[in-house]
Amino acid sequence: MKTGASDAQVDLTNLNVTRLEIETGASRLDLRLPAGAGATQAAVEAGAADVTITIPQGVAVRISEDTGLASFNVDTSRFPKVGKLYESPGFATAANRVELRVRGGLAKVAVR
């Protein structure tokens, strides 16, 4: 999915999405990831964007980021930093989990 100058709200909570790639430019993106899709791979690339990514309760996540000049904020009470990654406790054995890769330029990115 590609978005340009937009205000996008993408709610995948009840969908069975196992692979997702989003590129967004000068925009605002509110992305809610799947709650019960099993294993999902997600990649978000943001330019001059304001991005909020919501991980549903009960879904484990492993987050890698390459954000350059971007502001990157992760809820570390849910997703503690382990080395260079952020990872939910029990990620490897979770029935529902997301591998999330975030790349950003001048973006403001929050994962909660």
Secondary structure, 3 states (H helix, E strand, C coil): CEECCCEEEEECCCCCCCEEEEEECCCEEEEECCCCCCEEEEEEEECCCEEEEECCCCCEEEEEEECCCCEEEECCCCCCEECCEEECCCHHHCCCEEEEEEEECCCEEEEC
